[in-house]
């Protein structure tokens, strides 16, 4: 059963303007396919139709044998999680470092912290950039930024990777390394769909199936070199398994594994890479979303230790609080005594001032009477002399 099927799909924007006309093809699980053609031939439209960004004007698109036309708007995000998209212009968030950009899809889906650290570590090793975990997009070269974009597309273990012109902005040598990385991801079990017009890449991977688009129509489908669902190395390992394991194997065990799941099994890391910079997740997501996943054993032990230390510190805190209360009471008593003394002083001052005023007035009156007596004596003496 093909994982993706386009059945006579056409996409019109206006009656005179169209992107695709009666396009039909199948993509098998674990297949690597190159879609070629000049700019404007409809390569990006294929990606937007697969992710339900566009709806076909005619025809039907099937994903895992289920028509995309029955997907309701509120469940589109669930379908898009099955398809990892790699953009030509990288689309990295500039305010986040490499580690946070890769971990973003995992935080959105509520993945446990321990699983996020392990998966991001594996992806950094896959793209060979473990030393760039703390770097920001502005500090990366074009090839490094595209590798980070590929790792982010793989973070949620999608079933299909659609790379839209992944080497369009890169030099030839870097383009070769990106193409080799995408092929390695395909060998790990993920279906990879690459839209490109880089003829050098196509010549270097001539054994890969190629679809050629011209003016919205498929003019060539090579259908050569289909990739098996499992790499050859995995097939040999499966043939070497014991008979007992073959008898007890379930149908789920035979399902092709995605690249991220295979990486987690084949390259475990003892010390996951962590981001030491200020986390942006607490700003962008509510605490309930971050805590929705079950806490790890280490986290629970840490919480228990924290509660014990808090219990031990309680008596000391109560003592310090009681001593501070006593000091406050002493300070309040001394303040009240000072206020009472100040009040008494203020009450005494008006009385003293009144007494002083009364004494001054009495002195002035005695002076006036003495002056009047002396003047009377002088006048009597003058009248005597005249007689």
C-alpha positions in Angstrom: 0.0 0.0 0.0 1.5 3.4 -1.0 2.0 5.9 1.8 1.1 8.8 -0.5 -1.1 8.7 -3.6 -2.0 11.5 -6.0 -5.0 10.5 -8.1 -5.6 12.9 -11.1 -5.0 15.9 -9.0 -5.4 19.4 -10.4 -4.9 22.8 -8.7 -6.3 25.9 -10.2 -6.0 29.4 -8.7 -8.1 31.0 -11.5 -9.6 29.4 -14.6 -6.6 30.7 -16.5 -4.0 30.1 -13.8 -3.1 26.6 -12.7 -0.3 24.9 -10.7 -1.0 21.2 -11.4 -3.0 19.4 -14.1 -4.2 15.8 -13.7 -1.1 14.7 -11.7 -1.1 11.0 -10.6 1.7 9.0 -8.8 2.3 6.8 -5.8 5.1 6.9 -3.2 5.8 3.6 -1.3 6.9 3.5 2.4 10.6 4.0 2.8 11.1 5.3 -0.8 13.4 8.2 -1.8 12.1 10.3 -4.7 13.3 13.4 -6.4 10.8 15.8 -8.0 12.5 17.9 -10.7 11.5 20.7 -12.9 12.1 24.4 -13.5 10.9 27.1 -11.1 7.1 27.5 -11.3 6.5 23.9 -12.5 4.5 23.0 -9.4 7.0 21.3 -7.1 6.1 23.5 -4.0 2.4 23.1 -4.8 2.8 19.3 -4.3 4.2 20.0 -0.8 1.3 22.4 0.1 -1.2 19.9 -1.1 0.3 17.1 1.0 0.2 19.3 4.1 -3.3 20.5 3.5 -2.2 24.1 3.1 -3.9 23.8 -0.3 -7.0 21.8 -1.3 -7.0 20.2 -4.8 -9.5 21.7 -7.3 -10.0 18.3 -8.8 -8.9 14.7 -7.9 -8.0 13.2 -4.5 -4.9 12.8 -2.4 -4.5 9.8 -0.1 -2.2 9.5 2.9 -1.9 5.9 4.3 -4.9 5.0 2.1 -7.0 7.7 3.8 -8.3 10.7 1.7 -7.1 14.1 2.8 -10.5 15.6 1.9 -12.2 14.1 5.0 -9.8 15.8 7.4 -11.6 18.5 9.4 -9.9 21.9 10.0 -9.5 21.3 13.7 -7.6 18.0 13.1 -5.3 19.3 10.3 -2.4 19.7 12.9 -2.5 15.9 13.6 -2.0 15.1 9.9 0.8 17.7 9.6 2.7 16.0 12.4 3.2 13.0 10.2 5.0 15.1 7.5 8.3 16.9 8.3 9.0 19.9 6.0 12.4 21.2 5.2 12.3 24.7 3.7 14.7 26.4 1.3 15.1 29.4 3.6 15.5 27.2 6.7 12.6 29.0 8.7 14.6 28.8 12.0 13.4 31.0 14.9 16.1 33.7 15.4 15.4 34.2 19.1 16.1 30.5 19.8 19.4 28.6 19.8 19.9 25.4 17.8 18.9 23.1 20.7 15.6 25.0 21.2 14.8 25.1 17.5 15.1 21.3 17.2 13.1 20.8 20.5 10.3 23.1 19.5 8.0 20.4 17.9 8.5 18.1 20.9 7.5 20.8 23.4 4.4 21.6 21.3 3.3 17.9 21.5 4.0 17.7 25.3 6.9 15.3 25.2 8.7 14.5 28.5 11.8 16.5 29.3 14.0 13.4 29.5 12.8 12.2 26.0 13.4 15.7 24.5 16.9 15.8 25.8 17.7 12.4 24.4 16.1 12.9 21.0 17.7 16.3 20.5 21.1 14.8 21.4 20.6 12.1 18.8 19.6 14.5 16.1 22.5 16.8 16.8 24.8 13.8 16.4 23.1 12.8 13.2 23.6 16.2 11.6 27.1 16.3 13.1 26.6 19.6 15.0 26.7 18.7 18.7 29.0 21.6 19.4 26.5 24.1 18.0 23.7 23.4 20.5 24.1 26.8 22.1 24.6 28.8 18.8 21.9 31.0 17.3 20.8 30.9 13.7 22.7 34.1 12.9 25.9 32.4 14.0 25.5 29.5 11.6 26.5 29.0 8.0 24.0 28.2 5.3 24.8 24.5 5.4 24.7 24.3 9.2 21.3 26.1 9.2 19.9 23.7 6.7 21.1 20.8 8.8 19.3 22.2 11.8 16.2 22.6 9.7 16.4 18.9 8.8 16.9 17.9 12.4 13.8 19.9 13.4 11.8 18.2 10.7 12.8 14.8 12.1 12.2 15.7 15.8 8.6 14.4 16.0 9.5 11.2 14.0 7.4 11.9 10.9 6.5 9.3 8.4 7.4 11.5 5.4 10.1 14.2 5.0 9.4 16.7 2.2 12.4 18.8 1.4 11.6 21.8 -0.7 14.7 23.0 -2.6 17.0 22.1 0.4 20.1 23.0 -1.6 18.9 26.1 -3.4 20.9 28.6 -1.4 24.0 26.4 -0.9 27.3 26.0 -2.6 28.0 22.7 -4.5 30.0 21.0 -1.8 27.5 21.8 0.9 24.7 20.7 -1.4 26.4 17.3 -1.7 26.6 16.9 2.0 22.9 17.9 2.5 21.8 15.4 -0.2 23.9 12.7 1.5 22.3 13.4 4.8 18.8 13.1 3.3 19.8 9.8 1.7 21.1 8.6 5.1 17.8 9.5 6.7 16.0 7.5 4.0 18.2 4.5 4.6 17.1 4.6 8.3 13.5 4.0 7.2 11.9 7.4 6.6 10.2 8.2 3.3 11.9 11.2 1.7 10.4 13.4 -0.9 12.9 16.0 -2.4 11.9 18.8 -4.7 15.0 20.2 -6.5 16.3 21.5 -9.8 19.9 20.9 -8.9 21.1 18.8 -11.8 24.4 17.9 -10.1 22.6 16.3 -7.2 20.4 14.4 -9.6 23.4 13.1 -11.6 25.1 12.0 -8.3 22.0 10.0 -7.3 20.9 8.6 -10.7 19.7 5.4 -9.1 16.9 7.2 -7.3 13.4 7.6 -8.7 12.7 10.9 -10.4 9.5 12.7 -11.2 9.9 15.5 -13.7 7.3 18.3 -13.8 6.7 20.7 -16.7 4.0 23.4 -16.5 2.1 21.4 -13.9 2.2 18.1 -15.6 4.4 15.0 -15.0 6.4 14.4 -18.2 8.7 11.7 -16.8 8.6 9.1 -14.0 11.7 6.9 -13.9 10.5 4.5 -11.2 14.0 3.0 -10.8 16.0 2.2 -7.7 13.1 2.0 -5.3 14.2 2.0 -1.8 13.1 -0.9 0.4 11.2 -0.3 3.6 14.2 -1.6 5.5 17.9 -1.0 4.7 20.0 -4.1 3.7 21.8 -4.1 7.0 18.6 -4.3 8.9 17.3 -7.1 6.6 20.5 -9.2 7.4 20.0 -8.6 11.1 16.4 -9.7 10.9 17.3 -12.9 9.0 19.9 -13.7 11.8 17.2 -13.6 14.5 16.3 -16.7 16.4 13.2 -18.8 15.5 11.6 -18.0 18.8 11.7 -14.2 18.2 10.3 -14.7 14.7 7.3 -16.6 16.1 6.6 -14.0 18.8 7.1 -11.0 16.6 3.9 -9.0 16.1 2.8 -7.1 12.9 3.8 -3.8 14.5 7.4 -5.0 14.8 7.5 -5.4 11.0 6.4 -1.9 10.4 9.2 0.4 9.0 10.7 2.6 11.7 11.2 6.3 11.2 14.6 7.8 11.2 14.4 9.2 14.7 13.2 5.9 16.3 16.0 4.0 14.6 18.6 6.6 15.8 17.3 6.3 19.4 18.0 2.5 19.3 21.3 2.5 17.5 23.1 5.5 19.0 22.2 5.9 22.7 23.9 8.8 24.5 24.9 8.6 28.2 25.0 12.4 28.6 22.3 14.2 26.7 23.1 17.7 25.4 21.2 20.3 27.3 20.6 24.0 26.6 22.0 26.1 29.4 20.6 29.4 28.1 17.4 31.1 29.3 14.4 28.9 28.3 11.9 30.4 26.0 9.3 27.7 26.6 8.0 29.2 29.8 7.2 32.4 27.9 5.6 30.7 24.9 3.8 27.8 26.6 1.7 27.7 29.8 3.2 25.8 32.7 0.3 23.3 32.6 1.4 22.2 29.1 5.0 21.7 30.2 3.9 19.7 33.3 1.3 17.6 31.4 3.9 14.9 30.8 4.7 12.5 33.7 7.7 13.7 35.7 10.9 11.5 35.7 12.2 9.6 38.6 15.0 12.1 39.1 12.6 14.9 39.2 10.5 13.2 41.9 13.5 12.5 44.0 14.5 16.1 43.7 11.1 17.2 44.8 11.2 14.9 47.8 14.6 16.2 48.8 13.4 19.7 48.5 10.4 19.0 50.8 12.7 17.4 53.4 15.0 20.4 53.4 12.1 22.7 53.6 10.8 20.8 56.7 14.2 21.1 58.4 14.4 24.8 57.8 11.0 25.5 59.3 12.1 25.6 63.0 15.0 27.9 62.2 12.7 30.2 60.3 10.2 30.3 63.2 13.0 31.1 65.7 14.2 33.9 63.5 10.7 35.2 63.1 10.0 35.2 66.9 13.3 37.0 67.6 12.4 39.6 65.0 9.0 40.0 66.5 10.6 40.6 70.0 12.9 43.2 68.6 10.0 44.9 66.9 8.1 45.0 70.3 11.1 46.5 72.0 11.5 49.1 69.3 7.8 50.0 69.5 8.1 50.4 73.4 11.1 52.7 73.1 9.3 54.7 70.4 6.2 55.1 72.6 8.3 56.3 75.5 9.9 58.9 73.3 6.6 60.0 71.9 5.2 60.5 75.5 8.3 62.5 76.5 7.9 64.7 73.4 4.2 65.2 74.2 5.0 66.3 77.8 7.7 68.7 76.5 5.3 70.2 74.0 2.6 70.6 76.8 5.2 72.4 79.1 6.3 74.9 76.5 3.0 76.8 76.1 2.7 77.2 79.9 6.2 78.6 80.2 5.6 81.0 77.4 2.4 82.3 79.0 4.1 82.8 82.3 6.9 84.7 80.6 4.4 86.9 78.8 2.6 87.7 82.1 5.8 88.7 83.8 6.9 90.9 81.0 3.5 92.8 81.1 3.8 93.3 84.9 7.3 94.8 84.5 6.1 97.1 81.8 3.2 98.3 84.0 5.5 99.0 87.0 7.8 101.0 84.7 4.9 103.1 83.5 3.7 103.9 87.0 7.2 104.9 88.2 7.5 107.2 85.2 4.1 108.8 86.0 5.1 109.4 89.7 8.4 111.0 88.7 6.6 113.3 86.2 4.1 114.4 88.9 6.9 115.2 91.3 8.6 117.3 88.7 5.5 119.2 87.9 4.8 120.0 91.6 8.3 121.2 92.1 8.0 123.5 89.2 4.8 125.1 90.4 6.3 125.7 93.9 9.2 127.6 92.4 6.9 129.8 90.4 5.0 130.9 93.6 
